[in-house]
Amino acid sequence: MITDRFHRDGEDFKWIFRDPVGTEEIGYAWYDFSYASKLDGLAGCRTVLTGAALVRLHGGRILSYREFGNSGATLAKLGASDDLILKHVRRSADELALA
């Protein structure tokens, strides 16, 4: 995912976790994740995604990671087309239906 998505589609990443809380088994934090896009038609545009992360832990290791954020707003901030934003939001809705 890191190579195929992040480094292919963006650069100059900043990820700041805020107000982390947790136990030995679970952790939560708000975050601000920003980057400069490398996507066609959006190259050089910088955007930020604010979200929340849920991390399940065992023995100090991450068992699972889930995040919740408004990535549709992130695409809008980048200046993506309405069609691209709608496609993304529909794909996100389909993923929620599988959860």
C-alpha positions as CSV (number, residue, x, y, z in Angstrom):
1,M,0.0,0.0,0.0
2,I,2.8,2.4,0.9
3,T,4.6,1.9,-2.4
4,D,1.6,1.3,-4.7
5,R,-0.5,4.2,-3.4
6,F,1.2,6.8,-1.2
7,H,4.6,7.1,-3.0
8,R,3.0,6.7,-6.4
9,D,0.3,9.4,-5.9
10,G,1.9,11.8,-3.4
11,E,5.0,13.3,-1.8
12,D,6.1,15.6,1.0
13,F,4.0,13.7,3.6
14,K,3.3,15.0,7.1
15,W,1.3,12.9,9.6
16,I,0.7,14.4,13.0
17,F,-1.1,12.4,15.7
18,R,-3.0,14.4,18.3
19,D,-4.5,13.5,21.7
20,P,-3.5,9.8,21.7
21,V,-5.2,7.6,24.3
22,G,-5.2,3.9,24.9
23,T,-4.4,0.8,26.8
24,E,-2.1,-2.1,26.2
25,E,-4.8,-3.5,23.8
26,I,-6.2,-0.5,22.0
27,G,-5.3,3.0,21.0
28,Y,-7.0,6.0,19.5
29,A,-5.8,9.3,18.1
30,W,-6.9,12.2,16.0
31,Y,-4.6,13.0,13.2
32,D,-3.8,15.5,10.4
33,F,-2.3,13.9,7.3
34,S,-1.1,16.2,4.5
35,Y,0.7,15.7,1.3
36,A,1.4,17.2,-2.2
37,S,-0.4,15.3,-5.0
38,K,1.4,13.7,-7.9
39,L,-1.9,12.7,-9.7
40,D,-2.5,13.8,-13.2
41,G,-4.2,17.2,-13.2
42,L,-3.6,17.6,-9.5
43,A,0.2,17.6,-9.3
44,G,1.7,19.9,-6.8
45,C,-1.6,20.6,-5.0
46,R,-1.3,20.2,-1.3
47,T,-4.2,18.9,0.9
48,V,-4.9,17.7,4.4
49,L,-7.1,15.0,5.7
50,T,-8.2,15.1,9.3
51,G,-9.3,11.8,10.8
52,A,-9.2,9.4,13.6
53,A,-7.2,6.2,13.9
54,L,-8.0,3.0,15.9
55,V,-5.2,0.6,16.6
56,R,-5.5,-2.8,18.1
57,L,-2.4,-4.0,19.9
58,H,-1.0,-7.2,21.3
59,G,2.4,-7.5,23.1
60,G,3.4,-4.0,21.9
61,R,2.7,-4.9,18.2
62,I,0.0,-3.6,15.9
63,L,-2.6,-6.3,15.2
64,S,-4.9,-4.0,13.1
65,Y,-5.2,-0.4,12.1
66,R,-8.4,1.4,11.0
67,E,-9.0,5.0,10.2
68,F,-11.9,7.2,9.7
69,G,-11.7,10.5,7.7
70,N,-13.4,12.6,5.1
71,S,-11.3,11.8,2.1
72,G,-14.0,13.2,-0.2
73,A,-13.3,16.6,1.2
74,T,-9.6,16.0,0.7
75,L,-10.2,15.3,-3.0
76,A,-12.4,18.5,-3.3
77,K,-9.5,20.5,-1.7
78,L,-7.2,19.1,-4.3
79,G,-9.5,20.4,-7.1
80,A,-10.6,16.9,-8.2
81,S,-13.5,16.6,-10.6
82,D,-17.0,16.0,-9.3
83,D,-17.0,12.7,-11.1
84,L,-13.8,11.6,-9.4
85,I,-15.1,12.7,-6.0
86,L,-18.4,10.8,-6.5
87,K,-16.6,7.7,-7.7
88,H,-14.4,7.8,-4.5
89,V,-17.4,8.4,-2.2
90,R,-19.3,5.5,-3.8
91,R,-16.3,3.2,-3.4
92,S,-16.0,4.2,0.3
93,A,-19.7,3.5,0.8
94,D,-19.3,0.1,-0.8
95,E,-16.5,-0.7,1.6
96,L,-18.7,0.3,4.6
97,A,-21.3,-2.1,3.4
98,L,-18.8,-4.9,3.6
99,A,-17.7,-4.1,7.1
